[in-house]
Amino acid sequence: MLATWGAEDRLALVRNASAAFAVSLSVFLLSYTDGGFATTTRAYAAIAAWWLIGVGAALTLWTARAQISRLAVAAPILLALYALWILLSMSWTPDGERAFEQFNQVSLYVAVLILAIALGRLVPASWLVGGIALALAGIAIVAFLSRVFPSTFPGSTGGAELLNPLYVRLSFPLGYWNGLGIESALALPLLLSIMVSRRSRVASALAALPLPVIAADMYLTSSRGAFAAAAVAIVLYLVLTSNRWTALAATALTGVAFVLAVFFIHSRRALIEGQMSTALGDHQGHVAALAVFLIAVGGALVWLGIAELGRRLPAPRAVVGWATAGVLVVAVLVGIVLAHPVRRFEEFKTQANYSGSSNFVTSHLLSSSGSGRWQLWTDAVSQFRAHPLNGGGAGSYLYWWLEHRPIGLYSQYAHSLYLETLGELGIIGLLLLAAAVLVAVAGAVRASLLLRSPTIAGLAACGIAFFAAAAYDWVWQLSGIAMVGVGALGLTLGALPSSRAVPWGRFELGRPLLALLAVAAIVPQIVILAAGLHLAHSRTADANGNLARAKSEALAAKEVEPWASSAYLQLGLIDEQEGLNAEARTYLGDAIRRSHDYWFLWADAASLDVRRGQILQARRELDEARLLNPLEPTLQAGSP
């Protein structure tokens, strides 16, 4: 068949396959490296993304198939304005270093959105959906294998030696159980869209294979947020797809695969609790792997038969569809009423105690406790009330929480992108973020309804489900997951041209301006990357006892990022080890001026001043540390 293709067809095949592979590899690698949480990891990704944008502008790739809809233009502009507002908040935030990190993080997402829109115009959505689904399924398989065959991935923790019940929850390779569960859930609408699509029987059957693995991962993570994201994604897909009967059958098969996988794992306590170094845990892991494999193969074969039968049967009449939808809506409403939502809400505001539970994973999944989220959210609102217009500044929520928290939970984030933005960046920041998200969601829904494509509907459901999950968890900070959510909406925006599109090819300044923007966006990423690498090298040298090298690297980090407190803190700690207490105290003073709400800096300064004989000053510093973090156990001792 390929012999009958022309050169243009073969070129298109190579282009599509290359784009799908690049997208798949990018998602997998960013997710595999701790979910892309580290600032240096994000910087590498952002530099690559903006470099591609700059090269694309220079080579006029962005004007190919030129028409870009107004919504596709507005979404990245609004997200870029949100990033600039974060950068501007460095002038009033208590920690410019954290604000600069946030700016660079959102800059990455702007680049991902632009690239996704461009790819949506240049590459068929089916290729890109396949690439993303392959990456997410790969991460799910890696996570499952890390539990049932822990020796395969030495970096994963079996959990048998960890007494904290939270650590029985599967988290490798992302490092955060809820993040892993939610990312696994985002794969579902993409896999469903491939199953429903009639392009390839083989691809349709293969898409059903990862379903029981995803079910096992979501259960082992004990992530209620993952099941909520899965519900949102599947419901949205059923609403947005054009072939709803086939999608409903695929959803039913997904439900059966989930039930079988969870039912089989549920009774294997050693496997659930991560006791994989024991003989029982090892045995249960091997048996679970075989069972999940058989469920996966059986599900794929069953779906192959169902899909083939569906091709031969006529579609039911519209009245049957409306009746089915009505029954499902009534069933959901009855379920909500029977769940006693008012009582559940009251339980959500409390902290659950699982200390007496014989099975933490199941007890947590069935609990209604918010695990401190209510307190985190209300504190974000109180921060907004204190600074309603511009907020406390990007990165400031951590310090506000430590100072005002009613419970002893430590958290850097409010576990809600929107409430944290409201507290840190005020009403202006929230409006910019909300506008960017709503424009992208509106474009995704519009593309799904007009194109009537299962793949576009899957992308829209995936992207919207991510932004729904960002309302109750800190997945925005895990760039491996955020890349999927932002990119999915970008692909839908690029897939649908508009009759009122902006003809970029007519604007000669468009390409050089885009190239200049890419260069300008790369510069701050290089700054944060260089500073991060210097600090990492300094800490490594410090751990190896090479204080001279450690100090040299810390000084380099200070020169690269002079507004950041981390380099000054590192220099102070090095001088403290060398017995240079006065010099160390000077560096700590510089760090405090750059991050004056960080309680640890004040506590360390107090410790230094005690050794210097400055007792009165040490007491004032310790009082300041206690004021900034009154529930910190290490500060409860008496005054020096």
BELWOCOR-V361355 format. One record per residue. PHI is phi as a letter, one per 40 degrees, with the letter a starting at -180 (NA if undefined). NEAR is the number of other ideal C-beta (glycine too) atoms within 10 Angstrom. Layout:
PHI;NEAR
PHI;NEAR
//
This chain:
NA;4
c;7
c;4
c;6
c;12
c;8
c;7
c;8
c;11
c;11
c;11
c;15
c;13
c;10
c;13
c;18
c;14
c;12
c;17
c;22
c;13
c;13
c;26
c;21
c;14
c;21
c;25
c;21
c;15
c;25
c;27
c;18
c;20
f;19
g;25
g;25
c;20
c;15
c;20
c;17
c;19
c;29
c;26
d;17
c;22
c;27
c;19
c;16
c;25
c;24
c;16
c;17
c;24
c;20
c;12
c;21
c;22
c;14
c;12
g;13
c;16
c;23
c;18
c;13
f;13
d;16
c;16
b;23
c;23
c;13
c;20
c;30
c;17
c;17
c;29
c;24
c;13
c;22
c;25
c;21
c;18
c;25
c;24
c;15
c;22
c;28
c;17
c;18
c;25
c;19
c;10
b;15
c;26
c;19
a;23
c;22
c;23
c;26
c;25
c;24
c;20
c;25
d;23
c;22
c;23
c;24
d;27
c;27
c;26
c;27
c;28
c;24
c;27
c;27
c;25
c;28
c;28
c;23
c;22
c;25
c;23
c;18
b;22
d;17
c;23
c;21
c;20
c;27
c;28
c;27
c;25
c;26
c;28
c;24
c;27
c;28
c;23
c;18
c;26
c;24
c;17
d;20
c;28
c;26
c;17
c;22
c;26
c;22
b;15
c;21
c;11
c;10
b;15
d;7
c;10
c;21
b;18
c;20
g;25
c;16
c;10
c;13
c;7
c;9
c;18
c;14
c;18
c;22
c;23
c;28
b;25
c;23
c;19
c;28
g;16
a;22
c;26
c;25
c;28
c;30
c;33
c;33
c;32
c;29
c;30
c;28
c;29
c;30
c;34
c;29
c;26
c;29
c;31
c;25
c;28
c;27
c;21
b;12
c;13
a;13
c;13
c;10
c;14
c;23
c;21
c;20
c;27
c;27
c;19
c;26
d;31
c;29
c;25
c;30
c;28
c;29
c;28
c;29
c;23
c;26
c;29
f;25
b;29
c;21
c;24
c;27
c;17
c;19
c;29
c;26
c;15
c;19
c;28
c;21
c;16
c;23
c;29
c;19
c;16
c;27
c;27
c;15
c;19
c;20
c;16
c;22
c;24
c;17
c;18
c;31
c;20
c;11
c;20
c;23
c;13
c;16
c;27
c;21
c;13
c;19
c;26
c;17
c;12
c;19
c;23
d;14
c;10
b;17
c;14
c;18
c;26
c;25
c;20
g;24
c;20
c;23
c;14
c;13
c;9
c;13
c;24
c;19
c;13
c;21
c;23
c;13
c;15
c;21
c;18
c;11
c;18
c;23
c;13
c;13
c;23
c;19
c;14
c;15
c;22
c;21
c;12
c;15
c;25
d;17
c;10
c;18
c;21
c;12
c;10
c;17
c;10
c;6
c;8
c;5
c;12
c;12
c;9
c;8
c;8
c;11
c;14
c;10
c;12
c;14
c;14
c;10
c;10
c;13
c;10
c;10
c;10
c;12
c;10
c;10
c;9
c;11
c;9
c;8
c;11
f;12
d;12
c;8
c;10
c;13
c;12
c;11
c;14
c;16
c;15
b;15
c;14
c;16
b;10
b;15
c;7
c;6
c;14
c;8
a;18
c;19
d;25
c;15
c;16
c;22
c;17
c;10
c;19
b;17
c;18
c;20
f;19
g;20
c;21
d;18
c;22
c;23
c;22
c;15
c;22
c;26
c;13
c;13
c;26
c;23
c;10
c;12
b;19
c;12
c;10
b;18
g;29
c;23
h;29
d;30
g;24
c;24
c;26
d;20
c;24
c;23
c;24
c;21
c;16
b;15
c;18
c;11
b;11
c;10
c;14
c;13
a;17
c;15
b;17
c;27
f;25
a;20
d;23
c;20
c;23
c;30
c;29
c;27
c;29
c;30
b;30
g;21
c;15
c;18
c;27
c;21
c;17
c;21
c;26
c;15
c;17
c;26
c;23
c;13
c;22
c;31
c;19
c;15
c;27
c;30
c;18
c;17
c;29
c;28
c;15
c;12
c;16
f;13
b;25
d;29
c;27
c;28
c;32
c;35
c;34
c;34
c;31
c;32
c;30
c;26
c;28
c;27
c;23
c;19
c;29
c;24
c;16
b;21
a;26
c;22
c;30
c;26
c;22
c;26
c;26
c;29
c;31
c;25
c;29
c;29
c;27
c;30
c;27
c;30
c;30
c;28
c;31
c;36
c;31
c;27
c;29
b;24
c;15
b;16
c;6
b;8
c;15
c;16
c;11
c;17
c;15
c;9
b;11
c;8
c;8
c;18
c;20
c;11
c;12
c;17
c;18
c;13
c;18
c;22
c;12
c;12
c;23
c;22
d;10
c;17
c;26
c;13
c;16
c;24
c;21
c;17
c;25
c;22
c;16
c;22
c;25
c;14
c;17
c;27
c;17
c;13
c;19
c;19
c;9
c;10
g;9
c;14
c;15
c;10
c;15
c;24
c;18
c;14
c;24
c;28
c;16
c;18
c;24
c;21
c;12
c;19
b;23
c;13
c;14
c;25
c;24
c;21
c;28
c;24
c;24
c;24
c;24
c;28
c;18
c;24
c;22
c;19
c;13
c;12
g;9
c;14
c;19
c;9
c;15
c;24
c;21
c;15
c;24
c;27
c;14
c;18
c;25
c;21
c;11
c;22
a;23
c;15
b;22
c;24
c;21
c;17
c;26
c;24
c;21
c;22
c;25
c;25
c;17
c;22
c;22
c;17
c;14
c;14
g;9
c;18
c;13
c;9
c;16
c;21
c;15
c;15
c;24
c;23
c;14
c;19
c;22
c;18
c;13
c;21
a;23
c;14
c;16
c;16
c;8
c;10
b;19
c;9
c;8
c;5
c;10
c;15
//
